[in-house]
Amino acid sequence: MAGRPVDRRALALRIALAWLLVAGISLIASFDQLSSQSIRGDDALRLVQVRDLIAGQGWFDLRQYRISPPEGVPMHWSRLVDLPILAVIALLAPVLGQAGAELAAQIIVPLGVLALTMAAVGWSAARLFDLRTAGFAAIAVGLLPAVLSQMQPGVLDHHGWQVAMAALAAAGFVAGAGWRGPVLAGAAMAVGTSISLEVMTMAAAFGLVFAMRWLADRRSRAQLALYLASFASGLALIFLIALGPANFLQYCDAIGPAHLLLFGVIAAAVPLVVRLDPARPLFIMAPLALAGALGVASFAVAAPQCLASPFGTLAPDVRTYWYALVMEGRPIWEQNFALAAPVLVQLIVGLGAALYLARSRGGIWPLYGLLIVLALGFGMLTWRSLAFAGALAALPLGWLIASALARVEREKAVWAKSAILGALVLALMPSLVFDRLILADRTGPGAGAALPAGADNCYAPENFTKISELARGTIAMPFDMGPAMLAHTPHSVLATGHHRAEQAMADTLAIFRSDPATAYAIVARREVDYIALCKGMSDTQVYARSAPEGLAANLLRDRAPAWLIPVPGLDEGNLRVWRVR
C-alpha cells in the first residue's frame, strides 16, 4: 500500500500541540508526588543505578552492590534505559545541582518517551488518514491509562520505553512497501527486547503479520527478511554495546548468547525462502515454520534451562509471598474488576474500530487488527502487557474520534449530537462510570480491613533523613520499600523484589515469618544491622497474616524480641526501625 504523503511540518505541529496538552495535564497530576521527592519502586532503583554509574561503576558492571551485600545482585536491566537519564543529569547538574538535575530527569525522560510514542502513533495516522486524525490519534495515547501510566512524570522504569518501541514498530508496519518500514520495525523490536524479554511476544507478533503480508502479496516477500535481519542484527549490536563480553553468561530473563543464536538462525534461514519465492501459501509457510523450528532447536541446545519460565524455579515461599502478589505481572482474571474493566473497554473499542476499518477499507487493517488481538491476548496473561495493546489501539481510536466529531458537525438535531458525544466520551473514558464501582469495591462488603491511617507516610522525607543519620549498615525490610531506602539513604538492604536475589529474598521472608529465635539466626548469618517495616504496607500485612507467631506479627503487636532495640525517633508511627544488638 502506498499510503498518503505526509506534510511533516504540519504533522509535527499537531503532535507537539497534542503532547503539550497531555504532558501539561500529566505534570499537574504528578506535582504532589514530584514535590514530595518520594520516588520509589523500580523508578527509585533505576535512579540508584544511574547514580552508581556517575560515581564510577563500570558500564558493563550491572551488579547492584547495595542489595544482598557484600556480593550484590546482577541486575537484568539494560543500560539503554540508563542513557537518557544519565544524559539529562550530566547536562543539568552543573546548573541545577545533583538533586535538581535528578528531579528534571524524572520529568524530562518520561515525557520524552510520551512524545516519542505520540509521534509514532500520529505519523501512522497521518500516513493512513489525514492530519486531523493524526492529532486525535496522538491525543488518544493520553486517554489510555494502560499507556500513560508508564510515561508520567516521575516514572523512570523501563516499561514506557517498551511501549514506545511497540508504537514505533507499528509505524514501521504501517509504512507499507519498501525497506524502511520493516527495518524500522525490526530495530524498534530489537531495542524493546533488549530492554526486556517481555517485548519478545510482540516481536513475534510483528514477524507473523509481516509473514502474512507476504502471503497476501508476493511483492512484499522481502519485508519479512528485512524485519528479521534488522531485529537479529540489532539485538547483537545492542548486546555488545550494553552488555559486552563480560556478560556472556546466559541468563533466562534477559537477552543472552542463546537468544542471539535463536534469532540469528531464523534471520539467516528466511532469506533463503524469499530467494526461492514459492508461489503457494503452503510452500511459503512450511519452510518458514522449518526456519523457526531450527532457531528454537538451536536455542534448546544452547540453553535448555531457559525453555521454561525464568520464574518457574522460584523457591515456594518467594513464589507465594512475592511473585504471586505482583499484580501487574498476573493475568487479567486476577485483577480488581472495577480497575481492569475501564482499560479493557477502551482496548475493545479500539479493536472494534480496527475491525470495522478492516471490513470497510481492507488494506492494512485486517493485519493491524490481528496485531491488536495478539497484544490483547498477551495482556490477558500479563496485565502490564496490555500497554502494548494500548499503543496499537490509539491509532484506530484516533480515527474513531475524528469520525465521530465529523458526524457531530453534520448532524443538525441537538439530541443526535449529544448522543454521539456521550457515547464517544463513555467509550474513551469509561472510568467515569467505573470509578463509582471502585469506590463501592473499596468500601462495600468484602472490601477487607482498611490499612492504618497515614500508611503512605512511611515514605516521608523526614523518615529517610532520620535513617540516613544512623551508622551505615544493612537493613532487612519488606521488599517494596527497599528501592526507596537505597535511593534516599546510604544504607544497603538485604533484598528487594528482584528475582535474581532469590536467596536473599527467601532469607528476608524467613526473617519476618519465622519465630524470633529462628529469625535472629538468619539475621546473624546475613550480618543484618537493622530491621525495618511499614505497618501499613501490604507486604507487612501478608507476612503477619501468614505467620501469626512470626517476627512481623510480633513487631506489629509491639512485641519486639530482646535482640532488637527500637531506634529513637523511629519507634512510633507507621515506619518502625530497630537496631540489631
C-alpha positions, 0 to 999 in steps of 0.5 A, a space after each residue: 500500500 502506498 499510503 498518503 504523503 505526509 506534510 511533516 511540518 504540519 504533522 509535527 505541529 499537531 503532535 507537539 500541540 497534542 503532547 503539550 496538552 497531555 504532558 501539561 495535564 500529566 505534570 499537574 497530576 504528578 506535582 504532589 508526588 514530584 514535590 514530595 521527592 518520594 520516588 520509589 519502586 523500580 523508578 527509585 532503583 533505576 535512579 540508584 543505578 544511574 547514580 552508581 554509574 556517575 560515581 564510577 561503576 563500570 558500564 558493563 558492571 550491572 551488579 547492584 552492590 547495595 542489595 544482598 551485600 557484600 556480593 550484590 545482585 546482577 541486575 537484568 536491566 539494560 543500560 539503554 534505559 540508563 542513557 537518557 537519564 544519565 544524559 539529562 543529569 550530566 547536562 543539568 547538574 552543573 546548573 541545577 545541582 545533583 538533586 535538581 538535575 535528578 528531579 528534571 530527569 524524572 520529568 524530562 525522560 518520561 515525557 520524552 518517551 510520551 512524545 516519542 510514542 505520540 509521534 509514532 502513533 500520529 505519523 501512522 495516522 497521518 500516513 493512513 488518514 489525514 492530519 486531523 486524525 493524526 492529532 486525535 490519534 496522538 491525543 488518544 495515547 493520553 486517554 489510555 491509562 494502560 499507556 500513560 501510566 508508564 510515561 508520567 512524570 516521575 516514572 523512570 522504569 523501563 516499561 514506557 520505553 517498551 511501549 514506545 518501541 511497540 508504537 514505533 514498530 507499528 509505524 514501521 508496519 504501517 509504512 507499507 512497501 519498501 525497506 524502511 518500514 520493516 527495518 524500522 520495525 525490526 530495530 524498534 523490536 530489537 531495542 524493546 527486547 533488549 530492554 526486556 524479554 517481555 517485548 519478545 511476544 510482540 516481536 513475534 507478533 510483528 514477524 507473523 503479520 509481516 509473514 502474512 503480508 507476504 502471503 497476501 502479496 508476493 511483492 512484499 516477500 522481502 519485508 519479512 527478511 528485512 524485519 528479521 535481519 534488522 531485529 537479529 542484527 540489532 539485538 547483537 549490536 545492542 548486546 555488545 554495546 550494553 552488555 559486552 563480553 563480560 556478560 556472556 553468561 546466559 541468563 533466562 530473563 534477559 537477552 543472552 548468547 542463546 537468544 542471539 543464536 535463536 534469532 540469528 538462525 531464523 534471520 539467516 534461514 528466511 532469506 533463503 525462502 524469499 530467494 526461492 519465492 514459492 508461489 503457494 501459501 503452503 510452500 511459503 509457510 512450511 519452510 518458514 515454520 522449518 526456519 523457526 523450528 531450527 532457531 528454537 532447536 538451536 536455542 534448546 541446545 544452547 540453553 535448555 534451562 531457559 525453555 521454561 519460565 525464568 520464574 518457574 524455579 522460584 523457591 515456594 515461599 518467594 513464589 507465594 509471598 512475592 511473585 504471586 502478589 505482583 499484580 501487574 505481572 498476573 493475568 487479567 482474571 486476577 485483577 480488581 474488576 472495577 480497575 481492569 474493566 475501564 482499560 479493557 473497554 477502551 482496548 475493545 473499542 479500539 479493536 472494534 474500530 480496527 475491525 470495522 476499518 478492516 471490513 470497510 477499507 481492507 488494506 492494512 487493517 485486517 493485519 493491524 487488527 490481528 496485531 491488536 488481538 495478539 497484544 490483547 491476548 498477551 495482556 490477558 496473561 500479563 496485565 502490564 502487557 496490555 500497554 502494548 495493546 494500548 499503543 496499537 489501539 490509539 491509532 484506530 481510536 484516533 480515527 474513531 474520534 475524528 469520525 465521530 466529531 465529523 458526524 457531530 458537525 453534520 448532524 443538525 438535531 441537538 439530541 443526535 449530537 449529544 448522543 454521539 458525544 456521550 457515547 464517544 466520551 463513555 467509550 474513551 473514558 469509561 472510568 467515569 462510570 467505573 470509578 463509582 464501582 471502585 469506590 463501592 469495591 473499596 468500601 462495600 462488603 468484602 472490601 477487607 480491613 482498611 490499612 492504618 491511617 497515614 500508611 503512605 507516610 512511611 515514605 516521608 522525607 523526614 523518615 529517610 533523613 532520620 535513617 540516613 543519620 544512623 551508622 551505615 549498615 544493612 537493613 532487612 525490610 519488606 521488599 517494596 520499600 527497599 528501592 526507596 531506602 537505597 535511593 534516599 539513604 546510604 544504607 544497603 538492604 538485604 533484598 528487594 523484589 528482584 528475582 535474581 536475589 532469590 536467596 536473599 529474598 527467601 532469607 528476608 521472608 524467613 526473617 519476618 515469618 519465622 519465630 524470633 529465635 529462628 529469625 535472629 539466626 538468619 539475621 546473624 548469618 546475613 550480618 543484618 544491622 537493622 530491621 525495618 517495616 511499614 505497618 501499613 504496607 501490604 507486604 507487612 500485612 501478608 507476612 503477619 497474616 501468614 505467620 501469626 507467631 512470626 517476627 512481623 506479627 510480633 513487631 506489629 503487636 509491639 512485641 519486639 524480641 530482646 535482640 532488637 532495640 527500637 531506634 529513637 525517633 523511629 519507634 512510633 508511627 507507621 515506619 518502625 526501625 530497630 537496631 540489631 544488638 
